């Protein structure tokens, strides 16, 4: 979250949410590249063991997606209903 929140704030303010979403889905390495491009500092502790951080990033993302599928937030429920109609 120490990396995602500053990036989310920047992406929201600048209309770059699509870029953030794509990087987030690609993994930690892509987020680091995007953070560097945007001038956002990556916390040092995330760079100490990048392989471990990448693994934990993917596990957290998979858990979040599974939780959203099990209990979709309202905007996803509306989207599912619209695609059925």
ROVEXGU-289289 format. One record per residue (C-alpha): x, y, z; chain; residue in three letters; residue number from 1. Coordinates in steps of 0.02 Angstrom, whole numbers, plus 50000, padded with zeros to 5 digits. Layout:
N
+-------+-------+-------+-------+------+------+
!     u !     v !     w ! chain ! resn ! resi !
+-------+-------+-------+-------+------+------+
!     X !     Y !     Z !     A !  ALA !  NUM !
...
+-------+-------+-------+-------+------+------+
***
This chain:
85
+-------+-------+-------+-------+------+------+
!     u !     v !     w ! chain ! resn ! resi !
+-------+-------+-------+-------+------+------+
! 50000 ! 50000 ! 50000 !     A !  UNK !    1 !
! 50147 ! 50117 ! 50027 !     A !  UNK !    2 !
! 50175 ! 50112 ! 49840 !     A !  UNK !    3 !
! 49998 ! 50086 ! 49776 !     A !  UNK !    4 !
! 49916 ! 50232 ! 49866 !     A !  UNK !    5 !
! 50033 ! 50369 ! 49800 !     A !  UNK !    6 !
! 50019 ! 50293 ! 49628 !     A !  UNK !    7 !
! 49829 ! 50283 ! 49640 !     A !  UNK !    8 !
! 49820 ! 50465 ! 49694 !     A !  UNK !    9 !
! 49931 ! 50521 ! 49549 !     A !  UNK !   10 !
! 49837 ! 50414 ! 49422 !     A !  UNK !   11 !
! 49669 ! 50478 ! 49483 !     A !  UNK !   12 !
! 49723 ! 50661 ! 49476 !     A !  UNK !   13 !
! 49801 ! 50642 ! 49304 !     A !  UNK !   14 !
! 49674 ! 50527 ! 49223 !     A !  UNK !   15 !
! 49797 ! 50382 ! 49208 !     A !  UNK !   16 !
! 49698 ! 50244 ! 49293 !     A !  UNK !   17 !
! 49708 ! 50132 ! 49139 !     A !  UNK !   18 !
! 49899 ! 50136 ! 49147 !     A !  UNK !   19 !
! 49896 ! 50099 ! 49333 !     A !  UNK !   20 !
! 49775 ! 49954 ! 49310 !     A !  UNK !   21 !
! 49882 ! 49877 ! 49172 !     A !  UNK !   22 !
! 50041 ! 49892 ! 49275 !     A !  UNK !   23 !
! 49958 ! 49824 ! 49431 !     A !  UNK !   24 !
! 49894 ! 49672 ! 49334 !     A !  UNK !   25 !
! 50068 ! 49645 ! 49260 !     A !  UNK !   26 !
! 50152 ! 49637 ! 49430 !     A !  UNK !   27 !
! 50269 ! 49726 ! 49546 !     A !  UNK !   28 !
! 50406 ! 49753 ! 49416 !     A !  UNK !   29 !
! 50286 ! 49846 ! 49302 !     A !  UNK !   30 !
! 50229 ! 49952 ! 49449 !     A !  UNK !   31 !
! 50409 ! 50000 ! 49487 !     A !  UNK !   32 !
! 50438 ! 50051 ! 49306 !     A !  UNK !   33 !
! 50279 ! 50156 ! 49306 !     A !  UNK !   34 !
! 50320 ! 50235 ! 49474 !     A !  UNK !   35 !
! 50490 ! 50285 ! 49406 !     A !  UNK !   36 !
! 50410 ! 50357 ! 49250 !     A !  UNK !   37 !
! 50289 ! 50458 ! 49357 !     A !  UNK !   38 !
! 50424 ! 50514 ! 49480 !     A !  UNK !   39 !
! 50352 ! 50419 ! 49628 !     A !  UNK !   40 !
! 50477 ! 50348 ! 49751 !     A !  UNK !   41 !
! 50470 ! 50160 ! 49780 !     A !  UNK !   42 !
! 50496 ! 50119 ! 49965 !     A !  UNK !   43 !
! 50668 ! 50043 ! 49992 !     A !  UNK !   44 !
! 50601 ! 49892 ! 50087 !     A !  UNK !   45 !
! 50505 ! 49838 ! 49931 !     A !  UNK !   46 !
! 50664 ! 49837 ! 49829 !     A !  UNK !   47 !
! 50769 ! 49736 ! 49951 !     A !  UNK !   48 !
! 50701 ! 49568 ! 49894 !     A !  UNK !   49 !
! 50610 ! 49599 ! 49730 !     A !  UNK !   50 !
! 50576 ! 49415 ! 49697 !     A !  UNK !   51 !
! 50487 ! 49396 ! 49864 !     A !  UNK !   52 !
! 50394 ! 49561 ! 49839 !     A !  UNK !   53 !
! 50335 ! 49504 ! 49667 !     A !  UNK !   54 !
! 50273 ! 49339 ! 49738 !     A !  UNK !   55 !
! 50181 ! 49426 ! 49881 !     A !  UNK !   56 !
! 50110 ! 49554 ! 49757 !     A !  UNK !   57 !
! 50035 ! 49416 ! 49651 !     A !  UNK !   58 !
! 49965 ! 49322 ! 49802 !     A !  UNK !   59 !
! 49881 ! 49481 ! 49867 !     A !  UNK !   60 !
! 49809 ! 49519 ! 49695 !     A !  UNK !   61 !
! 49740 ! 49344 ! 49676 !     A !  UNK !   62 !
! 49660 ! 49353 ! 49848 !     A !  UNK !   63 !
! 49582 ! 49522 ! 49809 !     A !  UNK !   64 !
! 49511 ! 49460 ! 49643 !     A !  UNK !   65 !
! 49441 ! 49303 ! 49726 !     A !  UNK !   66 !
! 49359 ! 49408 ! 49862 !     A !  UNK !   67 !
! 49281 ! 49524 ! 49732 !     A !  UNK !   68 !
! 49213 ! 49376 ! 49634 !     A !  UNK !   69 !
! 49139 ! 49299 ! 49791 !     A !  UNK !   70 !
! 49062 ! 49463 ! 49849 !     A !  UNK !   71 !
! 49063 ! 49589 ! 49705 !     A !  UNK !   72 !
! 49062 ! 49772 ! 49752 !     A !  UNK !   73 !
! 48908 ! 49870 ! 49690 !     A !  UNK !   74 !
! 48992 ! 49938 ! 49532 !     A !  UNK !   75 !
! 49038 ! 49761 ! 49478 !     A !  UNK !   76 !
! 48862 ! 49697 ! 49512 !     A !  UNK !   77 !
! 48791 ! 49834 ! 49400 !     A !  UNK !   78 !
! 48915 ! 49792 ! 49264 !     A !  UNK !   79 !
! 48867 ! 49607 ! 49273 !     A !  UNK !   80 !
! 48681 ! 49650 ! 49262 !     A !  UNK !   81 !
! 48710 ! 49764 ! 49113 !     A !  UNK !   82 !
! 48806 ! 49630 ! 49018 !     A !  UNK !   83 !
! 48663 ! 49505 ! 49044 !     A !  UNK !   84 !
! 48528 ! 49621 ! 48975 !     A !  UNK !   85 !
+-------+-------+-------+-------+------+------+
***
